[in-house]
Each structure stands twice: as C-alpha cells, then as structure tokens.
C-alpha cells in the first residue's frame, strides 16, 4: 500500500492545525507528568514517542470543518483523545506480550507489565477528568467510547483461537475496538464547535466506519508489512490466535483451511506453520484484495458526509485525510 497520499494529507493537516498540535503535545505531557512511580515512567515513555497524531488531527479538522475557531476546548478535546489512545497502547502491549512499540522497546518490556497497566489506567482517569471539564456532553461521549472500546478488547480476547469467527464478527470487533475512538473524535470535534449532542452523535455514527477501515488496514499490515514500517512485530497477532478481518474473510471462503487452522491452534503449532496456513488461505481466496475493497466501502459514507459540509480548507483537508486512511503505511 502506497503511503504517498496519506503522507501528503497528514502534512497538510499538521500545517493547518499546527497551533492545536503544539497544545495537544503539551496537554499529553501534562497528563503524564505527575503520575507517580513506575506507572508514571510507563506513561511518559509513551508520551516521549509521539505517533502521527491522527486522532487529535481528526478532532481539530472536524471542529474547524463545522465552523469552530479552535481554542482551548478544541485542543483539550484533542488531547484527551490522544491520552486515551496512549493508554490503549500501554494496555495492548501487556495483553499481546509485545516487546516493540513505535520501533522501540514497549513500555511493558522496558518497565514491566504492572507499571504499563497502572500507567494506562492513570491516563484514562485523566482523560475522563478532562472531558468533564469541557462539558457534561463531552463526558457522556467519552464514557460511552471507553465502554465500547473495552468491550471490543474483551470480545477479541474471548475470541482468541476461535476459528469459527466470521468476517461479520471481526467487523463488529473493529467497530467496537477502533471505531469507538474515531467516533469520539468526530463527536468531540462537533461538540466543541458548538453543535448539539444529537448532531454530534449522528456524525459519530458515520465516523465509526472510518475506524473499521483504519483497523482493517492495520490487520493487512500485520499480515503483509515489515517490522521497520509497522513499528511492532509483524504476525504476532495471528500467532496468538487473533482472527483479524482479512483472515476471517479468507476462512469464510475456505472451510478446509478453517479446520486446519483450528487443528494448528489445538496443537499449539508455531508461527511458521500457522503463518503458512493463513497465507495459503489468503492467496486462495483473494482476501487481501477483497479487504481493500471493504476499506473503500467503509470510507464511502464518511467521505460523502464530509463532501456535504460547507466548503473550507479544513473540510478539504479532512476529506483528504479520511480518504487516504486506506493508503497509510502505519
């Protein structure tokens, strides 16, 4: 997958929202600064390795596309979303026993699982407090997003090595796990732009599809990427028994491979055997190409909604960022 379109859109968004991103980085640093002990060390380790800031950018772009003028409420909302995102990365690395994150040792590996869990918990508490200081509606949507996000993680954990998982089930998990935070980005962007709670919720419902598209691309990268590009071990999800959307789609069309993969998990087969089984199923069913079609389909309602907004530089930038989600490299 080419990164060119995403890189250009990302740079345009960073340029447009340069003041907001400076405020977000400061807000995230403040959120982690006073967390005590090893948990604080874990949180600050994540803060010191900033990612692409996709979620804060979405908050700011939605905000401005709806007529918002920026300011503290917008940057505070963008910061709290990034704080939640960092907390999920800390927790994910414990759950997945991941040694690498963003091209460096994960916090769980560097300071221990207990510190990573508690550091992530502390960041969540700070995000909830920040949402409450914005408005009651912002708090409501933040709690709703956290509920859905945690539910998605629990469902995915329960479903590990369950080879009966269908593509529809995998999409449901993506909607909960990744769609929840993308939805919150849109909702907080709308609320801080002065839109009603009802308007924000309707917008958020559409942006869940952006989260699904984002997750499917992540799944594809886990299957086809390299560690240098992705920033974490490639293929580990599969070895641990997580049936991602592309794999579930392949197994839906290859029942013999589904049974073979089930036997491999029962036998506690290694990475090589499991990898070969899945790669053969992916090739035979053309699941990778079909998954990219799903990404485009999920993005359709989002880009259509954005196209209907009042023309502005922010709207055009938001459109470019969302449309390029399926082309990103990490």
N, C-alpha and C positions, 0 to 999 in steps of 0.2 A: 504494500500500500504506500503510495506516494505521500510525503509529508509537505510538499510544496504549498498546496492550497491552505492547509491548516496553519503552517508557519506564517504565511503572509497575513492571514486573518488574525492570528494571535498577536502579531506585531502591531497591526492596526488597532486592535482593542487595547493593548498596553499603552500605545501612544495616546489614544483618546481618553483613557482613564488613568493617566499617569499619576495625578494627584490622589485619586482614590486608592490606587495600589500602594502608594507610599504610606497612606493612612492605614491600610489593611495590614501591611507588614509590621507597622508599629503596634497595631492592635493585637496582632497574634503574639508578638514578643511580650507585650504586657500580660496577656492571658497566661503565658507560661512562666513569667518571671518569678512569681512568688510561690510557686508550687514547691513545697519542701522536700528534702531528701532525694532518694534515687528516682522517685516518680517525677519530680521536677527535672532531674537530669534527662530522663527519657523524653519528656515533653519538649524540653529545649533542644534536644538533639534533632527532633523532627523540625522544629522551627528554623534551625540553622541550615536546613536543606530544603529551601523553598522549591516547590514544583512550578508548574506552568500557571498556577492561579486561575485555572479555568472557571471554577465556581464563583469566586469573587468577581471575576470579569462578567459572568452572566448576570449576577445581581446588579452590577452597575449599568450594564448595557440595557437590561430590561427597564430599570429605573429611568434611565435617560430616554429610552425609546417611548416611554409613556408620559414624557413631559417633565420628569423630575429634573431638578437642578443640582443634584449631588448633595454635598453637605454631610454633616456628622451622622445623621440617621442612616443614610445610604452606606457610608463606609463602615459604620458599626455593624450593619446587617451583613455586609460582605465579609467582614472579619469573623463574625460568629459562624458563618457557613464554613469558612476555611478552618476554623478551630475544630468544628465537628469533623470535618474531613480528616484532619491530622489525627484526631482521636481514633477514627476508624482504622487508620493505617497502623497505629500502635497496636490496637486490638487484633487486627488481621494478622500481623506478623507473629503474634503469640499463637493464634488459632492454627495458622498454616505452618508454624515452626520455620519461618523464613529467616535465613541468615543475611539476606541482602535487601536493601530498600534504597531506591534512587541512586543506585550504583555504589553504595557504601554499606558497611555492616548495619543491620537493622538495630533499632533501639533494644529490642528483645534480646538480640545476640550480644549487644555491647554492654547493657546494664542489667539484663535479666528479665524474665517474664513478669515477675511480680511488680517490678518498677514500671514496666511498659503498660501493664493493666491499670495500675493506680494512676499513672500519669495520664492515660487516656480518659479514665473516669473523671479526673480533676478538670480536664479540658472540657468535657461535656457539661459539668456543673457551671463552669464559667460561661459557656455558650448560652445555657438556659438563663443565667442571670442577665447576660447582655440582651437577650431577646425581650425579657421582661422590662428592661429599662427603655426599650424602643416603644413598645405598646402591648396592650393585652392581646391584640390580634396577632402580633408577631410571636408572642409567647405561645399562643394556641397552635400556630402553624409549625413552630419549632418542635413542640412536644409531639405533634402528630407525625412529623417527619422522623423523629427519633424512634417513635413506636414502630413505624413501618420499617425503618432501617434495621432495627434489632430483630424484628420478626423475620425479615428476609435472611439475616445471618443465621438465625436459629433453624429456619426451614432448610437452608442449604447444608448446615451441619448435620441435621437429621437425615438428609437425603444422601449423604456420602456413601459411595459404593452401591447405591440403589440403581441397578441397571434398568429398572422399569421407568425411569424418569423420561418423560416425553419433552419435545420441544416446547409445547404449551406450558408445561410445568416449569421449565427452565426460564421461559419468558416471564412467568409470574414472579419468580425469584428475582430476576433482574429489575422488574418493576418495583418491587419492594426494596431491594438492597441498594440499587443505584438510582432508580427513578425517584426515590423519596427525596434525595438531596438536590437533584436537579429541579424537582418540583418546588422545593423550598426556595431555591434561588429565584425562581420566577415569582413566587408569592411574596417574598420579602422585597424584591425589586418593585413590585406593583404597590405594596402597602406603603413603602417609603416614598413612593411617587404620589401618594395621596389617593390611590384608588381604594374602593371599598373592599371589604373582606370577600364578598361574593364575587367580585371581579377577579380578585387575586386567586381565589380557589379555582375558578374556571380556567384561568391562564395556567395555573399549576398543573391541572389535569392533563393539558396538552403537552406540557414540558416533561411529563413522565416518559413519554416516548423518546425524548432526547436521551434520557437516562438509559433506556433499553438499548438504543443504538450505541451509546458510549460503552456499555457493558459488553455487547456482542463484539465490538472491535477489540476490547481488552481480551476477550476469550480467544479471538483469532490470533492476536499477538502472542498469547500464551502457547498457542499451538504451532505458530509459524515464525515467530520472531527470534531474536537473539538476545542474550543477557545484557549486552552492552547497550542495545536500543531500549529494551523494556525496563532495565534498572533492577530487575529481580530475576531469580532463577526461572527459566522457561520450562514449562511442562510439569512443574511441581504440583499444581492443582489437580492435574489428571492422575498423577501417581497416588495422590492422597484420596482419590475417589470422588472428586468434584466433577459432576457431569455438566459441563457448560453447554450453552445453547448450540454451538456448531456440532458438538459431539452428540447431543440428544437428537438433533435433526438427522444426523447420519444414522444413528441407531434406529430411528423411526422407520427408515427405509432399508435397514439391513438387519433383520431379526437374527440371522445366524451370527453376525458379529456381536449382537447384543448378548446372546447366550455365551459366546466365547469370552467376552469381557467379564461377564459375571463369574465364570469359572476362574479367570485370572485373578479377580479380586478375592475369591474364596481361597485360592491357593497362595495368596499373598505374593503374587508374582512381582518381579522387579520392574523398574522403569522401562527397560528395553522391550520386554515382552508386551507390556501394556501399551507402550508407545507405538509399536508395530501394528498391533491390533486396531488401534484407533486411527492411525494414519491410513491403513488399508480401507477402513470403513469410510473415512473422509473422502478418499480418492474415488472409491467405487460409487459413492452416492452424489459426488459433486457438491458436498455440503459446504465447502468453503465459499464457493461462488454463490450458492443459494443464501448463505448467511449474509453476504454483502448485499444481496437484493433485499433481505429483511432490514438491514441497516437503512437503506434508501427509503423503504416503505415506512419505517418508524419516523424518519426525519420529515416525511412529507407534510403531515399536519402541522408540525412546528414551523417549517419554513412558510407554509401557506398562511398561518396565523400572523407571522411577523410581516409578511408582504402586505397585509391589510392594515397595518398601523400607519400613522401619519409619517410621511417621508421625512427622514432626517439622516444625518451622518451616523448617529447612534443606531438607528434602525438598520441601516445598510451594513454596518459593522456586525451587529447581532446576527443578521441574516447570513453573513459570510462565515462567522464563527460556527454557527449551528450547522450550516450546510457542509462545512469541512470536517465535522466531527468524525465522519466515516473515513477520513483520509489521514488522520493523525498517526503519528508514529509511537506515541506513548501516552 
